[in-house]
Amino acid sequence: MNHSVHHRIPRRTAAVAALALAGLLATAAPAATAAPAAAGTATTAATAAAPDIPIANVKAHLTQFQSIAGANGGNRAHGRPGYKASIDYVKAKLDAAGFTTTVQQFTYNGTTGYNLIADWPGGDTNQVLMAGAHLDSVSSGAGINDNGSGSAAVLETALAVSRAQLKPAKHLRFGWWGAEELGLVGSKYYVNNLPATERAKVSGYLNFDMIGSPNPGYFVYDDDPVIEKTFKDYFAGLGVPTEIETEGDGRSDHASFKNVGIPVGGLFTGASRTKTSAQAQKWGGTAGQAFDRCYHSSCDTTSNINDTALDRNSDAVAHAIWTLSAGTTEPPTGDTYENTADVAIPDNGTAVTSTVTVSGRTGNAPAALKVGVDIVHTWRGDLVVDLLAPDGTAYRLKNSSSNDSADNVQTTYTVDASSEAANGAWKLRVQDVAAQDTGYINAFRLTF
């Protein structure tokens, strides 16, 4: 990821994706019904499940990138021999796996740069799903997390496509970009030299830049709603909370595609920003420390990788490729209003609330109001959960139960709220009614 800072466009507040949360269902009173656990896909039921991406294979690619850097002056930067050797390594793997590869040359700062494009034969070439990562490092080191991690995960996913002899409905294309660290140079060159008719065929671009940070967070790009939902559903299915990615917004290669109107999405595990106490509670790791202390430094080596984060994110890459290439996707329907601020739940204490304010609607709420609940808790049987309408009417979503020994409440309830005015302050009320377990409201959302 490069250093450039861009002003962030404010997050969507309404008419965003309905973010279905997978997870074990909580007990619901008759006033509300729990939705089935999210299937983790946005495609037809006939979609084949994505394979597990072997972490050993991904790490083997990282070892190769480290060796390439070591043999070429310690880095894999633009214009340096380590970068071209990295291109040659990835290309040889893809050629052997049956991809059609193209090396695209460009010139920057008086030196030659390279992009590598790999097309998987078949699929509708009028609907192209792309996934990519920048392959260059900074000059100060081997760049194993930034961005050997994304490059290796995309490569191994492409090789998994070949092993499965996948026959997706959409055409698959993978890209490895040069000179990202100098200002997204390679990806801009690719997009700018793609004719308008070809740009229009790209249904989505998925970007993976730093996905194995040693003190990781789990961040999902807040861009195209279908792509965003695909990733969020996947991590919800693992019981891993996610947050919206802001640190790298506009600073990696997805920006080159987004700027010409191509739908984008992606994953990120954090760079130089500091992990907060709340994030450490969610994800483990060390609060008060950077997600990647070796960002853009010589210590960004193969020892600078969190295997769990790399494994989860590599599998998420494959999940998205299999899901989004399978055919017609169904965009989330309805307008969503969301509060993602964490609210601590006192142990055996008073009730707390998270508030979503709905405005600009006409009439009453729907008879099938979707209530997305994401509560992180060490014993969910202690929790009583209600939806409070703007007039104070309470709809019981979940009762406490001494037999409900699982953790977390991550699901979507359906409430008949047709007697309630749509506009106003809706609250999720949560109370812990027994001792010795702790947690917090991670997110609360309403979909009309």
Disulfide bonds with the S-S distance in Angstrom:
Cys294-Cys299 2.09
